Amino acid sequence: MVLAKSSHFLVSPKEKRMSSIDKNLLSSEVNRRRTFAIISHPDAGKTTMTEKLLLLGGAIRLAGSVKAKKSKKFATSDWMELEKQRGISVSTSVMNFEYRNFICNLLDTPGHQDFSEDTYRTLAAADAAIMLIDAAKGVEPQTIKLFEVCKLRGIPIFTFVNKLDRESRDPLDLMHEIESVLGIATYPMSWPVSSGERFRGIIERETRSLHFFEGRNTTTETVAKIIPLENKEEISALVPEDLLTEALDGLDMVEMAGDEFSSERFLRGELSPVFFGAAMTNFGVRLFLEKFLEMSPSPSAKGSNQGKIEPLSPNFSGFIFKIQANMDPKHRDRIAFLRIVSGVYEAGINVTIPRLNREIRLTQPQQFFAQDRSTLDKAYAGDVVGIYDPGIFTIGDSLVEGGSFSFEGIPSFAPENFAVVRTSSALKRKQLFKGLVQLCQEGTVQMFVDETRAASDPILAAVGSLQFDVLLFRLKNEYNVDCVLDSLAFKHARWTNASSEEIAEAKAATDVVSVRDMQGCSLFLFKNDFTLSYFQEKCNNIKLFRSNSSLHGNMMQMSINIFEE
């Protein structure tokens, strides 16, 4: 008689882990996740809005001021020393907080156009976006560019018209501008009662009630007094009749001539719910947050080279959208930020990095709150976690359990600013190169090498010139290397899949400079528009791309153009 082997010895660790996952619990946890980014033009109040959402979520007790130089208080999300000194965000911050039964993963992105690359990478990890509009300035240039990124990805967009406590434009004009400039329909969820010194609050459209504004507390929540519109006597004692009549007339006009709300159009990114308020005084923010969490989608499926990967799949998968070196300067650590797409992340899970065809074991995931971190027992689809990077990860890497597929890539953008960096100390060259490699790997700038010149200084490239300021600051403060930058007379970079022979022939026929990026891809540098056009005419057999991911036919190439004037 042949005895059957015990099934216990036939079960692999992966199969055992899969069988232990409670599908009902997985569904419940995924459905209460909300992962979103906030986008805006600089100074529209994005960092302030972030602070007030954290305040409402109980993550902080006192909002910091972004006016760093005057108050010496700093925004919670601006943890980097340079951000504190300048009072601006130069790097994406990841913050997690809980509001009622929702787990919120908030991605605070840089507002300045020079850091568009970091913002784009972050939007790849978001399921929804909050677009802030300055009520006095309307739709501004950087808002347009970032909106186009969201539109290309088809993610739902909420609009928050901010700074109503200051003199503002007519809300009907603002609605018209949003629709005409951005090409998206709007549906006001609330409506303002005047602005500036005469600002009396907002009318909640669904409940037909006035949220009365009084007080200007900037560090805690300005609690609104909510009065049904039918209580005319109580409202008339608080709001001048002409202001209320003007607000109601505007709201009536919207209801007669405006778009009807459609969940389908909203989820496709074709219609934006619009809210009004004042983030600085935290007025209208709680109403917005509650409606946002109710309306925004739970984690969505993500595209890969093997089709859509669903969040409720029990197999773990995710992708890295950001790498940050030296978050803890004392330990010189490198943290990779991972957006979980499917399954459950647990300590000790084994995953494959398809780019390297290598299996690794992931240790304890870390949850972030700006610079602070804490250890998690488990994390689910939609969560953003930090994992220790021993130097093997790159932005866009996929991490997959029991598979080999790769998620849609995150491209590098065609830079327009070029320089070489030098240090006067020969003893610091090794330290300089180490710092450059690490900072380039996390996307601070791009680095190219001219292989035809022996021992040449690497060429650095950036979309915006402020990226170079960040680089020099961090080289000094994190790597103890004093450097100077010498600008180079290049304007355009274009990647190519041409052969070595074709590149040599092109260099002989034109004055183009050929270099390689850190992934080993070839690209040409051009001094101006004329030299680029001349090259395309003279060497029309060579294809040029604005992104290194385009060499592999990545579908996200089309989004690069929006960052070029």
Secondary structure, 3 states (H helix, E strand, C coil): CCCCCCHHHHCCHHHHHHHHCCHHHHHHHHHCEEEEEEECCCCCCHHHHHHHHHHHCCCCCCCCCCCHHHHCCCCCCCCCHHHHHHCCCCCCEEEEEEECCEEEEEEECCCCHHHHHHHHHHHCCCCEEEEEEECCCECCHHHHHHHHHHHHHCCCEEEEEECCCCCCCCHHHHHHHHHHHHCCEEEECEEEECCHHHCCEEEECCCCEEEECCCCCCCCCCCCEEEECCCHHHHHCCCCHHHHHHHHHHHHHHHHHCCCCCHHHHHCCCEEEEEECECCCCECHHHHHHHHHHHCCCCCCEEECCEEECCCCCCCEEEEEEEEECCCCCCCCEEEEEEEEECEEECCCEEEECCCCEEEECCCCEEEECCEEEECCEEECCCEEEEECCCCCCCCCEEECCCCCCECCCCCCCCCEEEEEECCCHHHHHHHHHHHHHHHHCCCCEEEECCCCCCCCCEEEECCCHHHHHHHHHHHHHHCCCCEEEECCCCEEEEECCCHHHHHHHHHHCCCEEEECCCCCEEEEECCHHHHHHHHHHCCCCCCECCHHHHHCCHHHHHHHHHCC
